[in-house]
Amino acid sequence: MKATAQIDFVNAADAEAILTDIARRLRSASIVPYLGPGLADVSKLDAPMTPDALAAFFASKVALPRRAKGNIWASAQHIENNKHRSTVTALMALAFAAPVAPTLLHHHLAALAPPLIVDTWYGAMRAALGRRKGWGEVQGISRAGIGEDRWYRFYDAAGQEVDRAAAQSWSTILYKPHGGVLPARNFLISDADYVEVLTEIDSQTPIPDVVKERRTGRSFLFIGCRFNDQLLRSYARQLTRRSAGAHYAIVEADVLSRNELRFLVEQGLTPLAISLPRAIEILLAS
């Protein structure tokens, strides 16, 4: 290992050995996959696969002030303020109109049927789970100006909304904290969407009880995730609370910001400095 900015990165050789063990733990359901946009971006699709790319998509459709450009949450807020919430929803639906094809790892995780999968981007994992039985989805919803008194909604594999009691019987829960395109266009995307969530998230209120239950005693593996925004760090921090102590993140050491390095240290995440395609190969083969 080498020390960089007070953090020890696990080098590629050692990371491969750790990932081999993690693959075994995924099979035994003792580790939770936490999927970021970087995983879907492996497929190099036309859909925007990062927050920056989504911000650029918004800028290509609507004139944005300089302060909002490059920041998806500020961009969405400007559009919501100056046009309408429905415009934001329509643009999100347009951005992901073409289905995001699952990667081989998405399909692999679907076949393993772990108790909990966290997916922080749009598409892919739901498509991989498909029509197989025994799974359902919990999506975060916006409470900003739309009269909602809930933090999330539950959907079965067919996309029908169900009550929270149904989730207890699902062998796999797909948790989408930022919402999803399907089945009902639930999006947490503007600054206003996150005001109440980030106010309450320290108390864990916006996190579904069934997610809290299934993370207990388990580790997390962050795949395709960046922590270069306070909002992203807050979600990762709160979702891993009261779970097992050892968590792992597949990272590109050379691109991490100072805040990301600090976050890894503070949260005690083990950073595996290995390319994402190679990490995926190991997780699939082991």
TIDOMI-70349 format. One line per 5 residues: their letters; for each residue x negated, y, z negated of C-alpha. Coordinates in Angstrom, 3 decimals, always signed. Example, Ala and Ser with C-alpha at 12.3 -4.5 7.8 and 13.67 -1.06 7.14 Angstrom:
2
as	-12.300:-4.500:-7.800  -13.670:-1.060:-7.140
//
This chain:
286
mkata	+0.000:+0.000:+0.000  -1.066:+3.604:+0.473  -0.124:+6.590:-1.629  +1.521:+9.483:+0.209  +3.014:+12.428:-1.685
qidfv	+3.056:+10.363:-4.895  +4.877:+7.449:-3.352  +3.614:+3.992:-2.430  +4.841:+2.776:+0.925  +4.960:-0.963:+1.423
naada	+2.861:-1.562:+4.529  +4.166:-3.496:+7.500  +2.603:-6.826:+6.550  +3.942:-6.792:+2.994  +7.261:-5.349:+4.183
eailt	+7.768:-8.374:+6.421  +7.408:-10.708:+3.444  +9.840:-8.635:+1.388  +12.346:-8.541:+4.240  +12.155:-12.306:+4.574
diarr	+13.197:-12.555:+0.935  +15.870:-9.889:+1.436  +17.302:-11.939:+4.322  +17.679:-14.847:+1.913  +19.354:-12.570:-0.611
lrsas	+21.774:-11.319:+2.019  +22.826:-14.926:+2.551  +23.327:-15.398:-1.180  +25.299:-12.123:-1.424  +22.984:-10.581:-4.020
ivpyl	+22.146:-7.540:-1.903  +24.453:-4.968:-0.287  +23.685:-3.681:+3.232  +23.984:+0.127:+3.379  +24.112:+1.070:+7.052
gpgla	+23.179:+4.469:+8.454  +23.510:+5.951:+11.947  +19.978:+4.864:+12.819  +21.124:+1.250:+13.085  +23.681:+1.939:+15.804
dvskl	+21.154:+4.243:+17.500  +19.003:+1.176:+18.209  +21.393:+0.443:+21.084  +20.696:+3.868:+22.679  +24.333:+4.453:+23.558
dapmt	+25.830:+7.639:+24.970  +27.859:+8.313:+21.808  +26.215:+10.647:+19.254  +24.404:+8.336:+16.872  +22.976:+10.828:+14.377
pdala	+24.378:+13.858:+12.527  +22.087:+16.078:+14.634  +23.380:+14.542:+17.863  +26.960:+14.992:+16.705  +26.225:+18.639:+15.877
affas	+24.813:+19.074:+19.382  +27.949:+17.505:+20.833  +30.106:+19.997:+18.957  +27.920:+22.852:+20.204  +28.400:+21.638:+23.782
kvalp	+32.175:+21.918:+23.399  +32.619:+25.031:+21.232  +30.616:+28.251:+20.923  +29.029:+28.174:+17.479  +27.235:+30.883:+15.498
rrakg	+23.534:+30.384:+14.898  +24.060:+29.563:+11.216  +26.271:+26.586:+12.150  +24.241:+25.141:+15.020  +22.345:+21.984:+14.211
niwas	+24.363:+21.243:+11.065  +27.315:+18.955:+11.695  +29.155:+19.878:+8.491  +28.824:+23.634:+9.063  +29.726:+23.180:+12.746
aqhie	+32.899:+21.301:+11.857  +33.793:+23.921:+9.256  +33.398:+26.772:+11.738  +35.658:+24.998:+14.243  +38.205:+24.230:+11.534
nnkhr	+38.248:+27.863:+10.382  +38.419:+29.440:+13.831  +40.543:+26.937:+15.725  +42.300:+24.256:+13.731  +41.671:+21.034:+11.871
stvta	+43.305:+19.210:+14.758  +40.538:+20.516:+17.040  +37.893:+18.950:+14.793  +39.769:+15.653:+14.800  +40.183:+15.744:+18.568
lmala	+36.474:+16.442:+19.092  +35.510:+13.581:+16.784  +37.818:+11.250:+18.691  +36.296:+12.441:+21.982  +32.737:+11.973:+20.703
faapv	+33.468:+8.336:+19.898  +36.002:+7.620:+22.637  +33.708:+4.947:+24.049  +33.524:+2.087:+21.531  +30.175:+1.838:+19.745
aptll	+28.970:-1.668:+20.528  +27.708:-3.634:+17.532  +24.041:-4.573:+17.399  +22.895:-8.119:+16.755  +22.449:-7.188:+13.102
hhhla	+26.054:-5.979:+12.857  +27.192:-9.343:+14.213  +24.841:-11.169:+11.848  +26.213:-9.337:+8.827  +29.765:-10.027:+9.941
alapp	+28.958:-13.752:+10.136  +27.404:-13.710:+6.659  +30.593:-12.120:+5.270  +28.992:-10.407:+2.246  +31.312:-9.119:-0.487
livdt	+30.504:-5.493:+0.367  +29.103:-3.610:+3.355  +28.653:+0.159:+3.229  +28.719:+1.825:+6.657  +28.119:+5.572:+6.823
wygam	+28.619:+6.102:+10.551  +31.449:+5.579:+13.048  +32.282:+2.342:+14.846  +30.103:-0.780:+15.283  +30.586:-2.634:+11.979
raalg	+34.373:-2.715:+12.241  +34.044:-3.990:+15.811  +31.651:-6.724:+14.685  +34.072:-7.927:+12.027  +36.820:-7.916:+14.641
rrkgw	+39.867:-10.079:+14.116  +38.255:-12.607:+11.818  +40.209:-13.220:+8.636  +39.352:-12.314:+5.077  +38.085:-8.764:+5.394
gevqg	+39.430:-5.269:+5.049  +38.282:-1.690:+5.037  +38.300:+1.224:+2.622  +37.875:+4.658:+4.201  +37.227:+7.991:+2.588
israg	+39.804:+10.620:+3.568  +39.836:+14.398:+3.627  +41.789:+16.177:+0.911  +41.128:+19.640:+2.348  +44.376:+21.415:+3.112
igedr	+46.316:+18.342:+4.243  +48.232:+17.571:+1.067  +46.483:+14.312:+0.160  +46.346:+13.298:-3.476  +44.120:+10.278:-2.825
wyrfy	+40.417:+9.868:-2.127  +40.612:+6.867:+0.208  +42.890:+4.510:+2.115  +42.900:+0.730:+2.582  +43.306:-1.067:+5.930
daagq	+43.495:-4.751:+6.714  +41.683:-6.443:+9.605  +44.546:-5.600:+11.965  +44.264:-1.917:+11.109  +47.456:-1.755:+9.059
evdra	+47.389:+0.422:+5.947  +47.847:-1.622:+2.772  +47.792:-0.939:-0.945  +44.736:-1.285:-3.132  +45.906:-4.602:-4.572
aaqsw	+45.359:-6.268:-1.201  +41.647:-5.444:-1.310  +41.049:-7.756:-4.250  +41.631:-10.800:-2.045  +39.289:-9.748:+0.767
stily	+36.092:-11.776:+0.951  +34.368:-8.819:+2.656  +35.068:-5.151:+2.086  +33.803:-2.651:+4.634  +33.421:+0.657:+2.816
kphgg	+33.353:+3.759:+5.014  +32.780:+6.675:+2.616  +32.881:+9.288:+5.410  +35.969:+7.858:+7.112  +36.249:+6.259:+10.517
vlpar	+37.557:+6.711:+14.046  +39.774:+3.631:+13.808  +42.433:+2.894:+12.913  +43.705:+6.330:+11.822  +41.076:+9.010:+12.553
nflis	+40.101:+9.673:+8.959  +37.125:+12.023:+8.954  +35.123:+13.638:+6.196  +33.150:+15.971:+8.390  +33.544:+19.649:+7.418
dadyv	+32.069:+21.446:+4.433  +35.569:+21.816:+2.989  +36.090:+18.050:+3.168  +33.213:+17.527:+0.781  +33.908:+20.288:-1.764
evlte	+36.121:+18.190:-4.016  +34.249:+14.960:-3.356  +30.884:+16.371:-4.379  +32.480:+18.054:-7.403  +33.888:+14.755:-8.608
idsqt	+31.368:+12.223:-7.353  +29.210:+12.391:-10.484  +32.197:+10.998:-12.370  +32.535:+8.295:-9.657  +36.224:+9.157:-9.128
pipdv	+36.052:+9.276:-5.291  +34.505:+5.780:-5.168  +37.086:+2.959:-5.006  +37.199:+0.669:-8.039  +36.800:-2.412:-5.855
vkerr	+33.512:-0.972:-4.507  +32.303:-0.276:-8.036  +33.110:-3.854:-8.999  +31.329:-5.430:-6.039  +28.143:-3.395:-6.368
tgrsf	+27.663:-4.528:-9.985  +24.582:-6.695:-10.389  +23.581:-6.305:-6.739  +20.733:-4.478:-5.022  +21.072:-2.287:-1.925
lfigc	+19.180:-2.348:+1.361  +19.292:+0.951:+3.285  +19.116:+0.300:+7.031  +18.891:+3.162:+9.529  +19.439:+5.803:+6.849
rfndq	+17.906:+9.227:+6.359  +18.077:+11.238:+3.136  +17.221:+14.631:+4.634  +20.382:+16.356:+3.446  +21.661:+16.863:-0.089
llrsy	+25.046:+15.442:+0.846  +23.513:+12.199:+2.101  +21.341:+11.934:-0.994  +24.343:+12.492:-3.282  +26.300:+9.662:-1.694
arqlt	+23.390:+7.238:-1.803  +22.641:+8.145:-5.415  +26.203:+7.710:-6.621  +27.004:+4.563:-4.648  +24.039:+2.738:-6.137
rrsag	+24.810:+3.705:-9.722  +25.452:+0.873:-12.164  +24.172:-1.669:-9.657  +21.015:-3.776:-9.946  +17.776:-1.845:-10.363
ahyai	+15.789:-2.883:-7.276  +16.783:-1.185:-4.018  +15.009:-1.045:-0.658  +14.915:+1.355:+2.275  +13.530:+0.720:+5.751
veadv	+11.754:+3.970:+6.609  +9.490:+5.669:+9.101  +6.941:+7.121:+6.705  +5.621:+9.748:+9.101  +8.962:+11.516:+9.599
lsrne	+10.169:+11.768:+6.011  +10.660:+15.250:+4.590  +9.410:+16.327:+1.184  +12.950:+16.094:-0.189  +13.285:+12.572:+1.125
lrflv	+10.014:+11.539:-0.495  +11.148:+13.058:-3.774  +14.471:+11.241:-3.526  +12.785:+7.877:-2.973  +10.649:+8.435:-6.061
eqglt	+13.511:+9.667:-8.241  +15.777:+6.763:-7.295  +13.063:+4.138:-7.519  +13.736:+2.944:-3.972  +11.116:+0.633:-2.493
plais	+10.227:+2.145:+0.912  +9.422:-0.470:+3.533  +7.256:+1.198:+6.182  +8.187:-0.942:+9.146  +9.875:-0.150:+12.446
lprai	+13.612:-0.704:+12.434  +13.592:-3.034:+15.479  +10.966:-5.248:+13.811  +12.872:-5.218:+10.520  +16.015:-6.310:+12.353
eilla	+14.105:-9.180:+13.992  +13.042:-10.469:+10.584  +16.512:-10.140:+9.047  +17.979:-12.071:+11.973  +15.358:-14.810:+11.999
s	+14.944:-15.513:+8.298
//
